[in-house]
Every structure is written in C-alpha cells, then in structure tokens.
Amino acid sequence: MPHITFHAPRVAHIDLGAIVRTKVAEMKEALARRAEYRAVYNQLAAMTDRDLADIGISRGMIEDVAHQAAYKN
C-alpha cells in the first residue's frame, strides 16, 4: 500500500501589530485633519463679512474653504 502524506494547508501569517499600528496612524491622521478643518472654519467664521470679502471669501464659502484646507480636495 502506498504511503500517503497529508499536509495541513498553509495559513497566511497575519501581523496584527502592523494592522493595529496602521489603524492607529489612520485615526491620528483623521483627527489631525479634523482639527485643521475646525481651526480654519473657526478662524474664518470669526471674521467679519468685510474681512472675508477682502480675502475673496463669502460667509457661505467657509465650510468649503475649511474642507479644502484640511483635506486638500
């Protein structure tokens, strides 16, 4: 009778530490971008309509300008 050898299937190695580090870095980046958004938004919102007009921004544009500053898109 022939000898039959069974091999356990190979399991991919998962580096949980790397996954956690990546997710933590992504969260830090998201928090930093959100903080940048809030800082720009608050600074512009505190300006008078005249000051905003002097820099070419209307009050209705504040949210978009803050988003572009923080998220670069």
Secondary structure, DSSP 8 states (H G I E B T S, - for coil): ---------------HHHHHHHHHHHHHHHHHHHHHHHHHHHHHHTS-HHHHHHTT--GGGHHHHHHHHHH--
